[in-house]
Amino acid sequence: MPGLEETMLCYSLKPKDLGWAWCVVDADGETVASGFAADRDAAGSDVRAAYNAAAARQLAELPLAA
């Protein structure tokens, strides 16, 4: 599928002193979303929502097959 490599995303969820930091990164290494939450469950929910939103945006930008 042309352009599929452009839709690759990854995420990171790391413990910090006062909670959990997270980020979503695209195939170019650009951060597309990031945040911080007091507990792991909240951070997991936040990163999931951000990842899904970024994936939806990227898929919407793909050209349709003719």
C-alpha positions in Angstrom: 0.0 0.0 0.0 1.6 3.3 -1.0 2.2 5.6 1.8 1.9 3.0 4.5 5.3 3.7 5.9 4.2 7.3 6.5 1.6 6.1 8.9 4.0 4.3 11.3 3.6 5.5 14.9 5.2 4.5 18.2 4.6 5.5 21.7 6.6 5.7 24.9 5.3 5.5 28.5 7.9 6.2 31.2 7.7 6.5 35.0 8.9 9.8 36.4 9.2 11.2 39.9 5.6 12.4 40.2 3.8 10.2 37.7 4.1 9.0 34.1 5.3 10.8 31.0 4.1 9.7 27.6 4.6 10.6 23.9 3.5 9.5 20.5 6.2 9.8 17.7 5.7 9.5 13.9 7.9 7.7 11.4 10.1 10.8 11.0 10.8 10.9 14.7 8.6 13.9 15.2 6.6 14.1 18.4 2.9 14.3 17.5 1.5 14.3 21.0 2.9 14.2 24.6 1.7 14.5 28.1 2.0 13.6 31.8 -0.4 11.8 34.2 -0.3 11.1 37.9 -0.8 7.4 37.5 -0.1 4.7 35.0 -3.7 3.9 34.1 -4.5 7.5 33.3 -1.3 7.9 31.3 -2.2 4.6 29.4 -5.6 6.0 28.5 -4.1 9.3 27.4 -1.4 7.8 25.2 -4.0 5.4 23.7 -6.3 8.2 22.8 -3.5 10.3 21.4 -2.1 7.4 19.4 -5.5 6.6 17.9 -6.1 10.3 17.0 -2.7 10.5 15.3 -3.3 7.3 13.4 -6.8 8.5 12.2 -5.3 11.8 11.0 -2.5 10.0 9.1 -4.9 7.6 7.5 -7.2 10.4 6.5 -4.3 12.0 4.6 -3.5 8.9 2.6 -4.4 9.1 -1.1 -7.3 6.8 -2.0 -6.6 4.0 -4.4 -7.9 4.6 -7.9 
